Amino acid sequence: MGHDSEVAAFLNIHRDQLAASNVPKHFWAMLYNKLTRKIFDAGNILQVVRLEYDEKREEHEPVWALQALSDIDRSDPKNIYLIDHAWTYRLEKAKETLKQHEGLRQRLCSMFALDSGLETEQLVEEIFKCTWKVNNMYTIGNASQAEDRLPVWYIMDEIGSSILHSDSPNCRIVPFVYIEEQITYSLLFPIEDVEAGDFIFRDFAEGTTDPERRSAVLLPWVPKSFKHYSTHPALPGEDYFLSGHVKESLPLLSNLTSNKLVVKPPLKVFTQYELVEEYLTDNKFVIVENEEEADILWLTKHFKDFEELSNSPGKFVNQFPFEYVLTVKDLLCITCRRKDSSENWLPVTYNLLTEITNFLSCFQHRQDEGEDNYWIVKPCNLARGLDIHITDDVNAIVKLSTTLPKIAQKYITNPVLFYRPECNGKVKFDVRYVVLLKSVKPLEAYAYSNFFLRFANVPFELNEFNNYEKHFTVMNYTDTAKLKHLKCEEFKRYWQQQYGDFPWEGVEKSVVEMLKQVLESATLKEPPLGIGQSPQSRALYAADLMLEWTSQGGIQPRILEVNFMPDCKRACDYYPDFFNDVFNLLFMDVSVDTFIQL
């Protein structure tokens, strides 16, 4: 195959990637040559230099810079350079990797000008703190598993990591996956002519044009006070609630003359959830294979066409219009803020895309006042504990805000703990209540009195935030973690032993009141700002909460999230009549003792 044919074959695979990264076309053929011949020639034209300061270097000021040894013509095809990556890693494994690899620690110590003689634990913390000024990330958008679509972080070699920031850069750097060898490099190329002796600059906030967000993204390198911004963001309008979501139709209420539709057993149930098929044994219901003939649609996929459903008044579905105001994390926070009382039961939460200046104001005020600043950063629409991080490092939070849409939520630093003798101490736990929503207007909802518990496996302390089993309670999806099973009745007995001055009945009363207020918040506004009225709708959610000690020594429940189509396996294993009770209450107007009306 001739050279031109080889380049054409290379571009056939990589053209879209190069175009999406806006790599100028006149560099493409030379890039192929350098990739296939492993030519790393940036050092021939660029040199790393150490910066000198008259006074002590401030934390935000760079150690190194990259300087041109000769003129660099932006139109010359040879002036594209491969930058190798010193370290590629998953964030949750980063500190453990640093502990295990001395060579990596030493290399990064040199890059960050750190004292390599520190104890390993302290050195790892210092290195990790420095990474947020030089690390970058990419995602694999076409990956089939959610885990594989999470950000992959990397630190470029000494040349790439020495480039300085400028709002008027003379070069760009973009990540590039060489598919044939499955290797990721960074590509450095000029966008302006560079003269010998000039420093090399790139824009660390490339693509961010909003001035407020841009100044926030640049905070690790360009210090700024955000304390003049309000710590209480304005509530967004309809556009925000609809962004990123397929618009749902609303039912034609004129077709549905009564909230209590006439039902005659047995009701035919079409279900996409195998546990319903297995555990719905009450003879008032019968499972069918055809959606068309069903009276009840119990779906695991999102249902959108409520207008079409209203043309079949005898049918029910297990979802409400616009219920995502509850089940998407950033929308839940905004929804709950409508209630003045939410300050008691909603952890302080900010959307890191639209409210980052408000968050930074809050962070800086807390810093000035000497308050703890631990935050938990969560993706808005992922489950199973994926891509969740706890930190008090504002640079880390700012950098995390540039990945998937995320919220920053004040970490509960004084949780009510549960003593586990087998763990030799008190561990974190959270509580899950199954919530049934039967009607929006009027609001009619119930909580399953048989709540569910999840426990950490390591005694709680405000340290080692990368220790999953110390700070998190979701162990179902971790192969190596032990899962503690405890039914609520047994938990109540232990609770009485550990917290006899705080009867569980009183705690549950405050939980029930909180859940009611969450649902009231979600139904205060009309769609798309709130859940829509739909007499044919019924829904089951899981509300996850933690208990926190108040400054007055009381116990306050805190809502964490509300889940769409939660895993009900444990409910069925513990209480085989679970779905019989759920369906009787939702569809047959049968009073069920195991549910508490909110």
N, C-alpha and C positions, 0 to 999 in steps of 0.2 A: 504494500500500500504506500503510495507517495505521501509526501509531507502534507500537501494540500488536502488530500483525502483523510489523513489522520486528524488534521485540525477540524475538518468538517464533521468527522465522527465524534470528536470531543465536544464540539459545539452543539451537535444534535442532542447530547445528553445534558449539557450545562448551560445552554443559551438562556433558558428561562431564568435560571438562578442568577446569571450575570446581569441580565436585563433588569431583574427585580431589584438588584443591589446597585443599579446605575453605574456599573463599571463601563467606562467608555470603550467603544468597539475597537479602537485602534490598539488596545492592549491585549485583546483576546488571544491572538495567535502567539504572542510572546509568553503569555501566561501558560499556554499549553507547553511550550518548549521548556519553561522553567520547572513546571510540575513533573514532566516526564523525565527530565535530566536531574531533578533534585538540586536545582540551582538556588542557593540562598546567598545572594550577592548584595544584600542591603548594606552589609558592612564595608563594601568597597566604596560606597558613596556617602555613607552616614556614620557618625560616631556618637557613642554615648559619653556625655560629659557630666561631671558632678557639679551641682550648683553651689555657689558659696554665698553665705549671708553675713552681713555685718554684725547682726545680733543673733540670738538663739533662733533657730528655725521654728516657726509655728507649725502646729500639727497639720494644718491644711496645705502647707507649702511643699512643693515637690522636692525630692532629693536629686533626681536626675533629669536631664534633658537630652534631646536628640538633635544633632547639628549636622548640616550639610557640609561635606568636604569639598564639593565642587558644585557648579551650577546644575540644576535639574530642570529640564525642559518638559513641561506638561504634555507637549505634543509628541515627544519622542516615545515610540512604542516600547523601548526597552525599560522605561522607568516605571515598571510595576514590579513589586517586590513581595516575595513570599515571607511571611512572618510565622515562625513556628510558635507552638503553644507550650509553655513551661509546665502547665498543670491543667488538666480537664477533670471536673469533679461534679458529683451531686452534692448539693448543699448539706443534706442531712448526714453525709458521711465525711464531710471535709475535715473536721477536727480529729476524728479517729485516724484518717489517712495521714494527717500531719504527725500524729504521735508515732505512727508506725514507720515513717520513712525519714530517716535523718538527712539523707542527701537532699530531699525536697526542702526540708526545713532550712538547711544551710544555704541553699540557693535563694530561697525567698528572703532569708535574713539579709543576704547581700543586696538584693533588689530593694529592700525596704530600709536598709541601714539600721538594722536592729542588732542588739548585743546577743550573739549566738551562745554566750556562756550562761544564759538564764536557765533555770530549771525547765525541764521539758513542758510541764503543764503551763507554766507562765509564758513560755516562749510561744507555744501553740496559740494561746489567747492573744498575744501581741501580734502574731502573724495574721491570725484570722481577722483581727480588727483592721489591719492595713489592707487586706484584700479588697475591701469595698471601694477603695479609690482606684483600683486598677483592673478589677475583674469585669468580664463581659459575659454575655450569655446568648445562646441561640435555642430555638425550639424546633422539634421535628414535627411539622404540622400535619403530615400525612400518616403519622403513627396510629395504629389501630387501638392500642391500649392507652388509657388516660395516664398511666405511670410513664409511658414512653414519650408523652407529649409535654412533660414537665420541663422547665428550663434546665439546660445543660450549661454549667458555668465553666469559664476558663480564664486563665491568666496568660497573656502573651509573653514571649521571651523578653530578654532585657532590652532589645531594640524597640519592640512594640510597646512595652510598658513605660518607656522613657518619653514618649511623645507627650507634649504639653497641650493644655486646652486653650482654645481661642474662639471668640465669637466670629472671628474672620479667619478661618483656617486656610492653610495652604495645601493641605493634604486630606485624604480620607482613608479610613481603614474599614473594611467590611469582612465579616466571616465568610468562608467559602468551603463547601464540602466537596472534596475531590472524590466523586462517586466511585470511580473505578477502583480506588484503593481504600475507600471508606475512611479517609483521613480529613480532618478539618484544619484548615490554615486560616490566617488572616491575610488579606491583600492590602498592601500599602501602595498608594499611587497619588501623584500630585494633581491638584485642581487649579493651582496657580504656578507660575514659574518661580523657582527657588534659586536664590543666589548663594554662592559659597559663603559659609559662615552663618547663614540664617538658621534659626531654630525651626524644627518641624512642629507644626500645630495641627490638631484636629478638633472638631467640635464634639465635646463630650455629651452634649444634649441635642445631637443631630436629629432633625425632624420635629423637634418640639418648638412650636412657633408662639404659643400663648405665653406672653411675658411673665405672668405670675407662675405658671407651672414650670417654665424654663428656669426661673430663678430657684425654684424648689429643687428641680432635678440637679442643678449645679451646686447645691449646698455643700457637698463633700469637698469641693475645690474652691468655691467662692462663698465665704461666710456671709450671712445676711440675717438680720433680725426679721422675724415674721410676727412679732408680738402685737403689731398694730391690727392684724387680722382678727376677726371675731372667732372665738372658740365654739360658737354656736352657728353652724352653717344654715343658710336659708334653705327652706324645703323646695326641692325642684318641682317642675311642672310635668305635664303629660308626656312631653317629648322624652324626658329621661326615663320614665316608666316603660315607654314603648321601645326604646332603643335596644336593639339586640334581641327582640322577641317578635315572634310571628303574631300579628294582631289577631285576636280572637273575636268571633262574632258573639253577640248577645242574644238571648232567647227572645222570641216574640211573646211577651207576657200576655197579650190578648188571646193567644192560643191556649193559655194555661190559666183557667178561671179560678183555680184554688191552689193554695200551697199544699193542701192535702189531696193529692191525686188518688183516685179510687184504685185500690189494689185488691186483688183477689188471689189468695194462694191456690196452688203453688206458683211462685214467681220463678220465671225462667232466667237463669243467670249465665251470662257469657263472661268468662274470666280469662285474663292473660297471666294470672298469678296462680301458680300451681298449688300454693298452700290453701287458697280458697277452694279449689277443686277437691283438695284432700280433706279439709277440716270443716267445710260447710255441710253438715250432715242433717240439719233440721229439715223435716219433711215439708215445711212451708216453702222450701226452695229446691229447685232442681237445676243441675248444670246442663247447659246445652252447648253445642259446638258452633252454632250459627249466630252471628251478631244480629241478623235481621229479625229472627224470631224471639230474641231475648227481651225480657222486661228490664233487666238490670245489666248494664255494661260495667264490669269491674276491670279497668284497663291499667296497664303499667306504662303505656306511652301517653304522651300529653294529648289531651282532647281539646279541640279548638272550635268546632262548629256547633255552638249551642243554638244558633238560629235554626239550623237544619233539624236539630234534635227536637225543637219545640213544635215541629210539624208532626211529631209522634208523641202526643201528650202522655201516653201510657208508659213511656220509657224513662229509666233513670240512668245516671252516669255517676261515677265516683269522683267527680272533680267539679270545681266551681270556676266560673269565668274569672280570669285574672287573679287566681289564687297565688300566683308567683310573687305578689306583694308580700306574702308570708315566707315563701320557700326559697327565695334568692336572698343571700345574706345582706347585700347592700340595701335592697329594697325593704327587707324586714326592719333594718335600723331606721330608715327614713320613715317608714310606716309607723313605727312605735313612737317616734319623736312627737307625733301629733298629740299624744297624751302628756299633760304636764307631769303626771305621776310617774312617767317612764324613767325619770332621773333616779328613781329608787330601784328599779328592777332591770333597766337596760344598761349594760356596761357602756361607757363612753366609746363611741365608735365613729370612725371616719372612712369615707370612700377615698382611697389613695389616688384615684384618677381625678375626681371632681372637687375634692375637699382637702387636698394636700396642704394648702396654705393654712387652712383652719387647724389641721392636725399639727403642723409645725408650730403654730402659735401656741396651741395647748402644750406641746412638748417643751417649748422654750419657757413658758410660764411655770410649768411644773419644775423644770430644771432650776430656775431662779429661786423658787420657793422651797427647794430642797426635798421635794416629794419624789417618790419612786417613779421611774419612767419605763417600766416593763410593759411591753405591748406584744400582743399576739397578732401576727399578720396571716390572714386567711384568704384564699381565692374566693371570689364571690359565688362561684357555682361549681365547686368540686366537693366530693364527699370522701369518706373513709380516711380522714386525717391527712389527705395528700397536700403537699406543698404548704404546710403550716409551719410557721417559725416564730419563736419567742425571742425577743431581744430588747435591750435598752440602748442600742447603738442607732442613732438617728441616721447615720450614713447607710447602714444596712437597710433600714426601712425605706429610705428614699430610693435606693437601688432596686429593692424588691418591688417598688411601685411601678417600675418600668417594664415589668414582666406581665403576667396575666392580670386581668382586673382583680384588685385585692382591696380588702378592708384592713384597717388597723384598729384593733379593739383593746381597750385597757385590760391588761392581764390581771386576773384576780390573784392578788398577792397574799390575801388573808382568808383562804377558803376554809370552810368547815371540813375537817378531816375525819377519816374512819380508821380506827385502830385495827391493824391486821397482825396478830401475833406471829404468823408465819413469815411476815415481812420485817419483823422487829421494829415496828413503828407505825406512825399514822400516815395514811396515803390519801391522795386526792380521790374523789369519786364524783360522778355526775348521775343525774336522775333523768330518766326518760318517761314522760307521760304520753300515752296514746290519747289523742284528742279527736273527737268526732264532731264535725260541723254538719248540722242538719238543715239549718235555715239561716239566711242573712237578714231578711226582713220579715218578721222580727228575728233577732239573733237568738238561735237555739243551738247550744253546744254542750258537750259532755266530755269529761275526763275519765279514763279508765282507772279505777282505784287500785288495781294491781300494777303499780309502777315497776319500772325496770332499772337496774343499777349496773354501772360499769366502774371498775376500779383500776387505779394505777397499781403497779407492782413494786415500786420503790418508794420508801418514805420521802415525803415532800420537804424540799428545801428550795430557797431562791438561788439556785446555782445549777450548773450542768444542764443548761437548757437544750442541749443536743441529746440528752438522755431521755429517749421517748417514754420509757416505762416509768419515769419519775413524774413527768409533766403531762402525760396524755393518758386517757382512759380507754380509748378505742383499741382493743387488742384483737378483735376478730380477724383483722386482715394482716396480722404480723405473724409469720410462721413460727418464730422462736419464742414468742411471748406466751406466758400462761394466762388463761382466761378464767377469772374467778366468777363462779356462779353463785348467786345468793338471791333467793326469792324475797319479795318485799316483806312478808310476814316475819321471816327470820331476821331480816335487816331491822325491823322495828324492835325486836327483842334486844338486839345488840345496841341499837340507838338508845333505848331506855337505860341500858347499863352505862353507856358512855356519856350520854347527855340527858340525864334524868331531869334536869331543871328546864329542859326545853321539850315538852311532850310533842311527839310526832304529829298529833292531831292539830296542834297549833301551827306547826310548820306547814303541814299540808293545806291548812286553811289559807295561809298566805300564798302558797303556790297556786291554788285554785283561783284566788283573786287576781293574781298576776296573769294567769292564762286567759281569764275573762277579759282583762284590760288589753292584752295583746290582740285578741279577736275584735274587741270594740274598736281598737285603732285601725284594724284592717278593714272595717266596714263603715268607718266614718265618712269616707269619700266614695263618690261614684267611680266606676271604671273609666279609665285604666288606673286611677289612683287607689282604687280599693277593690275588694272582692265584689263581683257582680251578683245581683239577685237572680236566682234560677231555681224555681220550684222543683225541677227535675234533678237537681244536683244534691249529692251527699258526698262527704269526704272524710277520709281518715288521714291524720297527720301524726307525726311524732315530734313532741316538743322536748328539746334537751335543755337542761338547766343545771346550774351549780348553786350551792349555798355558800354565802359569804358572811363572815362576822362583820357587823357594823361597828362604827366607832363608839357606839353606846353599849356594845356588848350583846346586841341582839343578833338574830339570824335573818338574813334577807335573801330570798331566791333571786337569781339572775338568769334571765333568758339568754341562751347561747344561739340556738338556731331552731328552725321548724323545718321538718323534712317531708318532702313529697314521696309517696309510696315507700315508706320505711320497710326495712326487713322485719317481718313479723314471725320469724321462725321460733324465736325464744318464747314469744307470747303463746304460740300454738303448742310448743313442747311443755310449757309450764301449765297452761290452762287450755285443754283441748276444746272447750266450748267457746273459745275466744271469738271466732268468726260467727258462730251461731248467735252469740250475744250482740255482736256488732250489727249483723244484718237484721236481727229482730228490732233493735232500737232504731236503726236508720230507715228501714223500709216497711215495718209492720206496726209502728207506733206502740210497741210493747215496752213497758217499763222494765228496765234491767237493773238489778241491785248493784251490780259491779261497776256501774257508771255514776259519776257525780255530775249533776247539772251545774254548769258554770253560770 
